[in-house]
Amino acid sequence: MSLSQAQKKAFRSIGHHLNPVVTVSENGISEGVLAELDRALSDHELIKVKLALPERDDRGIILEELVAASGAELVQKIGKMALLYRKNPRVNPKLSNVQRFEGHHGRH
């Protein structure tokens, strides 16, 4: 499932308003982090992840592992922030960042 450029652009503008819900520290990827990531993606579909690692290369490796482990798609990576998306067909529209923001700009 590959996102189109238009979808990515829309998701990036939504992501701009999001706060990171999962933070990965120098301890790396624990079961807890993966569980948190999975829950956040299921609830919100589009989430921001903070990679609190000083080394850029480490951040890239960790991000690849997160994407692989979660089955999510990387929408954007800027510095220590990454935007991940995973569609949930049974998502609660009130929780989904995608459905909440699409077409509702200006009234949150």
SENU-66449 format. One record per residue (C-alpha): x, y, z. Coordinates in Angstrom, 3 decimals, always signed. Example, Ala and Ser with C-alpha at 12.3 -4.5 7.8 and 13.67 -1.06 7.14 Angstrom:
BEGIN
c1 / c2 / c3
+12.300 / -4.500 / +7.800
+13.670 / -1.060 / +7.140
***
This chain:
BEGIN
c1 / c2 / c3
+0.000 / +0.000 / +0.000
+1.795 / +3.075 / -1.186
+0.528 / +6.546 / -0.496
+0.143 / +8.930 / -3.392
+1.970 / +12.252 / -3.347
-1.363 / +14.010 / -2.781
-2.115 / +11.809 / +0.245
+1.340 / +12.390 / +1.646
+0.927 / +16.120 / +1.231
-2.449 / +16.038 / +2.999
-1.011 / +13.895 / +5.789
+1.956 / +16.222 / +6.201
-0.368 / +19.174 / +6.713
-2.320 / +17.178 / +9.317
+0.915 / +16.022 / +10.924
+1.939 / +19.609 / +11.361
-0.725 / +19.956 / +14.085
+0.043 / +16.708 / +15.879
+2.092 / +16.192 / +19.003
+4.335 / +13.143 / +19.170
+2.552 / +10.242 / +20.862
+5.467 / +7.818 / +20.921
+9.043 / +8.647 / +21.896
+11.990 / +6.361 / +21.261
+14.976 / +7.117 / +23.476
+18.529 / +5.791 / +23.480
+17.184 / +2.627 / +25.090
+15.939 / +1.747 / +21.634
+12.841 / -0.217 / +20.752
+11.348 / -2.069 / +23.691
+8.199 / -4.198 / +23.800
+6.560 / -1.237 / +25.532
+7.454 / +1.127 / +22.702
+6.129 / -1.296 / +20.096
+2.889 / -1.826 / +22.040
+2.468 / +1.932 / +22.397
+3.173 / +2.435 / +18.682
+0.716 / -0.269 / +17.686
-2.009 / +1.149 / +19.917
-1.411 / +4.701 / +18.677
-1.538 / +3.640 / +15.014
-4.709 / +1.621 / +15.602
-6.391 / +4.548 / +17.351
-5.145 / +7.462 / +15.290
-3.858 / +5.984 / +11.975
-1.554 / +8.955 / +11.474
+0.893 / +9.624 / +14.293
+4.017 / +11.576 / +15.036
+6.960 / +9.754 / +16.587
+9.862 / +11.442 / +18.310
+13.277 / +9.849 / +17.897
+15.181 / +11.158 / +20.895
+18.553 / +9.958 / +19.666
+21.554 / +12.211 / +19.070
+22.956 / +10.266 / +16.108
+21.233 / +10.741 / +12.794
+22.244 / +7.272 / +11.594
+20.766 / +5.685 / +14.723
+17.513 / +7.547 / +14.149
+17.350 / +6.187 / +10.602
+17.931 / +2.600 / +11.739
+15.404 / +2.853 / +14.569
+12.843 / +4.391 / +12.236
+13.274 / +1.560 / +9.726
+12.755 / -0.946 / +12.525
+9.628 / +0.858 / +13.747
+8.154 / +0.941 / +10.257
+8.943 / -2.742 / +9.682
+7.618 / -3.836 / +13.082
+4.398 / -1.842 / +12.873
+3.527 / -2.286 / +9.212
+3.145 / +1.472 / +9.003
+4.231 / +3.701 / +6.168
+6.676 / +6.546 / +6.617
+5.019 / +9.748 / +5.461
+7.705 / +12.218 / +6.468
+10.874 / +12.510 / +8.489
+12.225 / +15.831 / +9.700
+15.102 / +15.843 / +12.122
+14.005 / +13.900 / +15.176
+10.354 / +13.683 / +14.158
+8.720 / +11.110 / +11.938
+5.173 / +10.879 / +10.675
+3.815 / +7.345 / +10.328
+0.554 / +6.162 / +8.805
-1.236 / +2.855 / +9.027
-4.799 / +2.487 / +7.807
-7.268 / +0.949 / +10.226
-10.510 / -0.062 / +8.473
-12.312 / -0.257 / +11.842
-10.929 / +2.948 / +13.321
-13.084 / +5.142 / +15.540
-13.578 / +8.319 / +13.436
-13.403 / +10.443 / +16.589
-9.900 / +9.140 / +17.302
-8.544 / +8.979 / +13.762
-6.295 / +11.937 / +13.031
-6.919 / +11.434 / +9.322
-10.710 / +11.429 / +9.495
-10.880 / +14.127 / +12.154
-8.785 / +16.572 / +10.164
-9.741 / +15.820 / +6.560
-12.216 / +18.417 / +5.470
-12.416 / +19.933 / +8.959
-9.663 / +22.486 / +8.746
-10.352 / +25.355 / +11.027
-12.726 / +23.630 / +13.367
-11.056 / +21.189 / +15.688
***
